[in-house]
Amino acid sequence: MRIVITGGPSVGKTTIVSGVAERGFPIVHEFATEIIKEGVYLPWVDRCSFQNEVLRRQCAAEKELDHVDGPVFLDRGLFDGEAYYIYDKLEIPGRFSQLDASKYALAFLVELLPFFDKNDVRRENLEFTREISVILENCYTSRGVEVVRVPAMSPTERIDFVIAEVRKRLPSFKTQEVSAHGNHLHVQRRSSRVSAGAV
């Protein structure tokens, strides 16, 4: 059961995902920041090469989840990259049309905060985040993935909201929560990008 946490830059996605991990759920970290810090592929130099590398790593990480039972929270999903191609008015690679969206049980779109936190790897602005959020939502809903908006609240309230919404929509979530750790530990040995929550 894969649950995507998506949204534009500086909306608090990673804070939510980290908080979910602290509640004991397995997560998959996002790849964009890691790739930018490596310095080989940079989105402001070559968007296509950068997004191709993000997608390659995302596909590899999600392939390792095929044998995992229970919920896994993803900091961005397979279709986030498509939104950036659309925003930049670039030709969308055919690979996106071949990706399987059926493995996503739910996607949470994290809404904007009233500020934008720029840093060494984040060079966009609040207006960009507003525009890309609309595109991101459509990239998932157009594939039949239910999208739930996460309003601007405190980090703890957002984490509570996400978990509550998953429980409401996925009846099996409550029982699977108990077994998430054991299933995840096997994945963690194969991939450093999948992390266990607090035990």
Secondary structure as GFF3:
##gff-version 3
##sequence-region A 1 199
A	DSSP	beta_strand	2	6	.	.	.	ID=ss1
A	DSSP	alpha_helix	13	22	.	.	.	ID=ss2
A	DSSP	beta_strand	27	28	.	.	.	ID=ss3
A	DSSP	alpha_helix	32	38	.	.	.	ID=ss4
A	DSSP	alpha_helix	47	63	.	.	.	ID=ss5
A	DSSP	beta_strand	72	75	.	.	.	ID=ss6
A	DSSP	alpha_helix	80	87	.	.	.	ID=ss7
A	DSSP	three_ten_helix	94	98	.	.	.	ID=ss8
A	DSSP	beta_strand	104	110	.	.	.	ID=ss9
A	DSSP	alpha_helix	126	141	.	.	.	ID=ss10
A	DSSP	beta_strand	147	150	.	.	.	ID=ss11
A	DSSP	alpha_helix	155	169	.	.	.	ID=ss12
A	DSSP	alpha_helix	173	190	.	.	.	ID=ss13
A	DSSP	beta_strand	194	195	.	.	.	ID=ss14
###
